[in-house]
Amino acid sequence: MTGSAEVVAWQPAVPGLTEVLHARFTDHAYPSHTHDAWTLLLVDDGAVRYDLDRHAHGASRSVVTLLPPGVPHDGRSEFAGGFRKRVLYLETEILGTHRVGRAVDRPEFADDVLRDRVSRLHGALTPHSEDLEAQSRLAFVLERLRQHLDRQVTVPAAVRDSRVADALRELLDARLVDGVDLAAAAARSGVTPTHLVRAFTSRVGLPPHRYLTGRRIDLARRLLLDGMPAAEVATAAGFYDQAHLTRHFRRMLATTPAAYARSARRPAGTAFPRGSAEG
């Protein structure tokens, strides 16, 4: 049976992810099929009943669902109102084929920490993703998934590693515009991506992607005050486009890049209306 659907899908420029899918189905039912990727599923409304390897399962808001590659499954709404879901497709190698059997045995995880991590990753995966933020959030999702599949879920220990934190900070400063590949940076320091992010956050006081965005905003401000047009400043400062720059500029300074640039052309002493506070 095929019913109405609302579907948005794209391929993110994030290593390890092959596709992002956000969808709402009313009365659609999936026939039995397989994927060549791990399917990481969040149900936001309703519930889904499915068979995996001929065994019945259910997906709802209370669990995170992980369907392994190459294993037949179907899907249908449990209730008349349909369901809404967010899905990430992960490359097979990212979790390893040796974990497929474990996911067949237990494809659902009732874990609020994992659900929050996956949801935050979706928030970072706009069609023009913040590369470093998405890479960081994916690393923490994968860490938790591997722990569940290996039956070794633990509370992470505090990480204090000034050597790798300072090395990443130097790398971010040197590659302000081009950005940094998190996995490569971690391998360069001989640590895991999650160790690197935790070490940096502990040392600097904010995560690497937020540090990088702040430094890019600083560069954009200098370029704007030098007279460069806002549309050119965006790419020159490492942002995807002008809208991307404007979104972060507003968040940081509560104004637009164009308005910030115009402020430099006001006569001296007229930056604030009479009676206003500079605050």
C-alpha positions as CSV (number, residue, x, y, z in Angstrom):
1,M,0.0,0.0,0.0
2,T,1.3,3.4,-0.9
3,G,-0.1,6.6,0.7
4,S,0.8,10.3,1.0
5,A,4.2,11.3,2.1
6,E,6.4,14.4,2.8
7,V,10.0,13.6,2.1
8,V,13.2,15.7,2.2
9,A,16.5,14.0,1.5
10,W,20.1,15.1,0.8
11,Q,23.7,13.8,0.8
12,P,25.7,15.6,3.5
13,A,29.3,16.5,2.9
14,V,30.3,14.6,6.0
15,P,32.6,11.5,5.9
16,G,30.7,8.4,7.0
17,L,27.2,9.6,6.2
18,T,25.7,8.7,2.8
19,E,22.2,10.3,3.2
20,V,19.9,12.2,5.4
21,L,16.1,11.6,5.2
22,H,13.3,13.5,7.0
23,A,9.9,12.2,6.2
24,R,6.3,12.0,7.3
25,F,4.1,9.1,6.1
26,T,0.4,8.7,6.6
27,D,-0.6,5.3,5.3
28,H,2.5,4.2,3.5
29,A,4.0,0.7,4.2
30,Y,7.5,-0.2,3.2
31,P,7.8,-3.6,1.4
32,S,10.6,-5.9,2.7
33,H,14.0,-4.5,1.4
34,T,17.6,-4.1,2.4
35,H,20.1,-1.3,2.5
36,D,23.9,-1.3,1.9
37,A,24.3,1.1,4.9
38,W,23.4,1.2,8.6
39,T,20.0,2.9,9.1
40,L,19.9,5.1,12.2
41,L,16.3,6.0,12.9
42,L,14.5,8.5,15.2
43,V,10.7,8.5,15.3
44,D,9.4,11.9,16.3
45,D,5.6,11.3,16.0
46,G,3.6,8.1,16.0
47,A,5.2,4.6,16.0
48,V,6.5,2.1,13.4
49,R,6.1,-1.6,13.4
50,Y,8.6,-3.6,11.4
51,D,10.0,-7.0,10.8
52,L,13.8,-7.4,10.9
53,D,15.1,-10.8,9.8
54,R,11.6,-12.2,10.2
55,H,11.3,-11.0,13.8
56,A,8.8,-8.3,14.9
57,H,10.0,-5.0,16.3
58,G,8.7,-1.5,17.1
59,A,10.2,2.0,16.8
60,S,8.9,5.0,18.7
61,R,10.0,8.2,20.5
62,S,11.2,6.1,23.4
63,V,14.0,4.4,21.5
64,V,16.7,4.9,18.9
65,T,16.6,2.3,16.2
66,L,19.6,0.9,14.3
67,L,19.0,-1.4,11.3
68,P,22.0,-3.2,10.0
69,P,23.1,-3.3,6.4
70,G,22.1,-6.3,4.2
71,V,19.3,-7.6,6.5
72,P,15.7,-7.6,5.1
73,H,13.2,-5.4,6.9
74,D,9.9,-3.7,6.2
75,G,7.9,-0.9,8.0
76,R,4.4,0.4,8.6
77,S,2.6,2.8,10.9
78,E,1.3,1.3,14.1
79,F,-1.4,4.0,14.3
80,A,-3.9,5.5,11.8
81,G,-2.3,8.9,12.0
82,G,1.0,7.8,10.4
83,F,4.5,8.7,11.6
84,R,7.2,11.2,11.3
85,K,10.9,10.2,11.3
86,R,14.5,11.3,10.8
87,V,17.0,8.9,9.3
88,L,20.7,8.8,8.9
89,Y,22.4,6.3,6.6
90,L,25.9,5.4,7.8
91,E,28.6,3.7,5.7
92,T,28.9,0.0,6.5
93,E,32.5,0.3,7.5
94,I,31.9,3.0,10.1
95,L,30.4,0.5,12.5
96,G,31.8,-2.7,11.0
97,T,30.2,-5.8,9.5
98,H,31.2,-7.7,12.6
99,R,28.5,-5.9,14.6
100,V,25.7,-6.7,12.1
101,G,24.5,-9.8,14.1
102,R,24.4,-7.8,17.3
103,A,22.2,-5.2,15.7
104,V,19.9,-8.0,14.4
105,D,19.5,-9.3,17.9
106,R,18.9,-5.9,19.4
107,P,18.1,-3.0,17.0
108,E,16.5,-0.7,19.6
109,F,18.2,1.3,22.3
110,A,16.2,3.1,25.1
111,D,18.9,5.7,25.7
112,D,18.1,9.4,26.2
113,V,21.8,10.3,25.8
114,L,22.0,8.6,22.4
115,R,18.7,10.1,21.2
116,D,19.9,13.6,22.2
117,R,23.2,13.1,20.4
118,V,21.5,11.9,17.2
119,S,18.9,14.7,17.3
120,R,21.7,17.3,17.7
121,L,23.5,15.7,14.8
122,H,20.4,16.2,12.7
123,G,20.3,19.8,13.8
124,A,23.9,20.3,12.4
125,L,23.1,18.5,9.2
126,T,21.5,21.2,7.2
127,P,22.0,20.9,3.4
128,H,25.0,23.2,3.9
129,S,26.3,21.6,7.0
130,E,28.8,23.1,9.5
131,D,31.4,20.5,8.6
132,L,33.3,20.5,11.9
133,E,30.2,20.6,14.0
134,A,28.6,17.7,12.1
135,Q,31.8,15.7,12.2
136,S,32.1,16.2,16.0
137,R,28.5,15.3,16.6
138,L,28.7,12.2,14.4
139,A,31.8,11.1,16.4
140,F,29.9,11.2,19.6
141,V,26.9,9.3,18.1
142,L,29.3,6.6,16.8
143,E,31.0,6.3,20.1
144,R,27.7,5.6,21.9
145,L,26.5,3.2,19.2
146,R,29.6,1.1,19.4
147,Q,29.3,1.0,23.1
148,H,25.7,-0.3,22.8
149,L,26.6,-2.8,20.1
150,D,29.6,-4.0,22.2
151,R,27.5,-4.1,25.4
152,Q,29.9,-1.7,27.1
153,V,28.1,1.6,27.7
154,T,30.1,3.7,30.1
155,V,30.2,7.2,31.4
156,P,33.1,9.0,29.7
157,A,36.0,10.1,32.0
158,A,37.1,13.7,32.1
159,V,39.7,14.4,29.5
160,R,42.6,16.8,30.2
161,D,45.2,16.7,27.4
162,S,46.7,20.1,26.7
163,R,49.1,18.7,24.1
164,V,46.4,17.6,21.7
165,A,44.1,20.5,22.6
166,D,46.9,23.0,21.8
167,A,47.8,21.2,18.6
168,L,44.2,21.4,17.4
169,R,43.9,25.0,18.3
170,E,47.0,25.8,16.2
171,L,45.6,23.8,13.3
172,L,42.2,25.6,13.5
173,D,44.0,29.0,13.5
174,A,46.1,27.9,10.5
175,R,43.1,26.6,8.5
176,L,40.6,29.2,9.5
177,V,39.0,29.5,6.0
178,D,39.4,25.9,4.7
179,G,38.4,24.2,7.9
180,V,39.7,21.0,9.5
181,D,38.9,17.3,9.0
182,L,38.3,16.0,12.5
183,A,39.3,12.4,11.9
184,A,42.5,13.5,10.3
185,A,43.3,15.9,13.1
186,A,42.7,13.2,15.7
187,A,44.9,10.7,13.8
188,R,47.6,13.3,13.6
189,S,47.6,13.5,17.4
190,G,47.2,9.7,17.9
191,V,43.8,10.0,19.6
192,T,40.1,9.3,18.8
193,P,37.9,12.2,17.5
194,T,35.9,12.2,20.7
195,H,39.0,12.4,22.9
196,L,40.2,15.3,20.8
197,V,36.9,17.2,21.1
198,R,36.7,16.6,24.8
199,A,40.4,17.6,25.4
200,F,39.9,20.8,23.4
201,T,36.6,21.7,25.1
202,S,38.2,21.2,28.5
203,R,41.2,23.3,27.7
204,V,39.6,26.1,25.7
205,G,36.1,26.3,27.3
206,L,34.1,25.7,24.1
207,P,34.0,23.0,21.5
208,P,36.2,23.2,18.3
209,H,33.4,24.1,15.9
210,R,32.3,27.0,18.1
211,Y,35.8,28.2,18.4
212,L,36.3,28.1,14.6
213,T,33.0,29.9,14.0
214,G,34.0,32.7,16.4
215,R,37.4,33.1,14.7
216,R,35.7,33.3,11.3
217,I,33.4,36.0,12.6
218,D,36.4,37.9,13.7
219,L,37.9,37.7,10.3
220,A,34.6,38.6,8.6
221,R,34.4,41.8,10.8
222,R,37.9,42.9,9.8
223,L,37.1,42.3,6.1
224,L,33.8,44.2,6.3
225,L,35.5,47.2,8.0
226,D,38.1,47.1,5.2
227,G,35.3,47.6,2.7
228,M,34.9,44.2,1.2
229,P,31.3,43.5,0.1
230,A,29.4,41.1,2.4
231,A,28.8,38.6,-0.4
232,E,32.6,38.3,-0.9
233,V,33.3,38.3,2.8
234,A,31.3,35.1,3.4
235,T,33.5,32.8,1.3
236,A,36.7,34.8,2.2
237,A,36.0,34.1,5.9
238,G,35.2,30.4,5.5
239,F,31.4,30.5,5.3
240,Y,29.3,28.7,2.7
241,D,27.5,31.8,1.4
242,Q,26.2,35.1,2.6
243,A,23.1,33.6,4.3
244,H,25.4,31.3,6.2
245,L,27.5,34.3,7.3
246,T,24.5,36.4,8.2
247,R,23.0,33.7,10.4
248,H,26.1,33.4,12.5
249,F,26.8,37.1,12.5
250,R,23.3,37.8,13.9
251,R,23.8,35.2,16.6
252,M,27.1,36.7,17.6
253,L,26.5,40.5,17.2
254,A,22.7,40.9,16.8
255,T,23.1,42.7,13.5
256,T,23.7,41.9,9.9
257,P,27.1,42.0,8.1
258,A,25.8,44.8,5.9
259,A,24.7,46.9,8.8
260,Y,28.0,46.3,10.6
261,A,29.9,47.5,7.5
262,R,27.6,50.6,7.2
263,S,28.4,51.5,10.8
264,A,32.0,52.2,9.8
265,R,30.9,55.0,7.5
266,R,29.0,57.0,10.1
267,P,30.6,60.3,11.0
268,A,32.6,60.3,14.3
269,G,30.4,60.7,17.4
270,T,27.1,59.6,15.6
271,A,27.4,55.9,16.2
272,F,24.5,56.0,18.7
273,P,21.4,58.1,18.7
274,R,21.3,60.8,21.4
275,G,20.1,59.5,24.7
276,S,20.8,55.9,23.9
277,A,23.1,53.6,25.9
278,E,26.1,51.9,24.3
279,G,25.5,48.7,26.4
